[in-house]
Amino acid sequence: MKILKLATLLIAFALPAQADIDIQTVTSPGGITAWLVNEPDIPFTALEIRFRGGTSLDASGKRGAINLMTALIEEGTGDLDSVGFARARDSLAASYSFSADQDSVGVSARFLTENRDEAVDLLRRALTEPRFDDDAIERVRGQVLAGLRQDAKDPRTLASQRLRAMAFEGHPYATTGDGTIDSVSALTRDDMVAALLASIARDRIYVAAAGDITAEDLGPMLDTLLGGLPATGTPLPARAPMNLTGGITVQDFPGPQATVLFAHEGIKRDDPDFFAASILNEILGGGRFSARLMTEVRDRRGLTYGIGSYLIGYDQAEMLMGQFSSANATVGQAIEVIRDEWRKIASDGVTEAELEKTKTYLTGNYPLRFDGNGPIAGMLVGMQMIGLSPDYPKTRNAKVEAVTMEDVKRVAATLFREGDLRFVVVGQPEGVTSTE
């Protein structure tokens, strides 16, 4: 399970109360919508594109196809093989990266203003005319297979895979989008073509740009770049089930330590109580050393080097999840401490001091995320995908400040359900056995 957790450093001078950026909504002549932050001071543009669906759109029996296809996009286009493509890209001082996760295929591009037209045309060709040469497929397939073999030896990955399978049985989320040794080994060039058509289409595009480009230039550029893509792709998956129940699952894995994931159902990003939930999670298991789990499990008892919890929002499911590693002899004690902290926050809520300090941290920290064209474009495209409005950076901190003590107590009582926590332990924990 890939978890992206935004983390930034505090700095010692005063910060603005909000992210002061001007976001324009641009619609191309062909009807493609994008968000833009125009910053002409440096002749450089960052472009972020997302196609909703990601590896969840793998065809039956073809698990890993979209992941492999995405890795092959930069391996040649038209009359350019992989070496030719790399040389053409480098000659333009451009950079492209392609990625896939369970909910999206991502395209990131960076290019100089003076080379914009050529850089966009090369990217267009890569997206619409990938070669999928046999030698490139075999080379990249080998890299994926090596990663899968390594994953089979990684307790963190094993724990994630086990938790996915339990939580989302019957849904694409239940298995890794990287595929299996068998499924990836069997993929063909035809499967790459089918994966491209399934996942990269105009009906699921989200675009953001930041840097030296105007709205007047961005609109036509979008049509040039994306207008030739298929109109529609494979239908998106349905909502995922949430099958987790309380208890412990132990998977044997030799070693002095055990890796532990714990989770139950989370909260939707558009829930009116999301900000209260975010504050509560930061107090309980956020990245700071003052978080309760860090204090109780690490500092006071020395049961782990680090522990954290996260609100995870997939397109089709939500989880409240945490993780830690501990010596096999102390895993059971750590689990009991976590359960106790879950009960405490549900029954007692938080203190006024915790609430105010956390609000200060979250509001002061937020503007630091908008540091540079690349991060800004990435934030903007992510905002679009979760349904936020362009004014969100200017209103977000007010929403945090508006959360009251009554809000957090009410949300804590329903969100944190100790009896629903499922612990997945990969290791050889002493005195800890699997329960139903």
Salt bridges, closest charged atoms under 4 A:
GLU48 OE1 - ARG50 NH1 2.87
GLU48 OE2 - ARG110 NH2 2.76
ASP58 OD2 - ARG63 NH1 2.91
GLU74 OE1 - ARG89 NH1 3.85
GLU75 OE1 - ARG139 NH2 2.14
ASP79 OD1 - ARG125 NH2 2.90
ASP90 OD1 - ARG89 NE 3.03
ASP121 OD1 - ARG124 NH2 2.90
GLU129 OE2 - ARG124 NH1 3.97
ASP133 OD2 - ARG131 NE 2.81
GLU138 OE2 - ARG141 NH2 2.82
ASP191 OD1 - LYS62 NZ 3.31
ASP203 OD1 - ARG204 NE 2.83
ASP217 OD2 - ARG116 NH1 3.50
ASP273 OD2 - ARG410 NH1 2.85
GLU282 OE2 - ARG288 NE 3.08
GLU296 OE2 - ARG300 NH1 2.52
GLU296 OE1 - ARG301 NH1 2.81
ASP299 OD1 - ARG298 NH1 2.99
ASP315 OD2 - ARG52 NH1 2.80
GLU318 OE1 - ARG239 NH2 2.97
GLU336 OE2 - ARG339 NH1 2.97
ASP340 OD1 - ARG343 NH2 3.77
ASP340 OD2 - LYS344 NZ 3.42
GLU341 OE2 - LYS344 NZ 3.56
GLU354 OE1 - ARG292 NH2 2.73
ASP407 OD1 - ARG410 NH2 3.10
GLU418 OE2 - ARG339 NE 3.74
GLU418 OE2 - ARG343 NH1 3.44
ASP420 OD2 - ARG417 NE 2.86
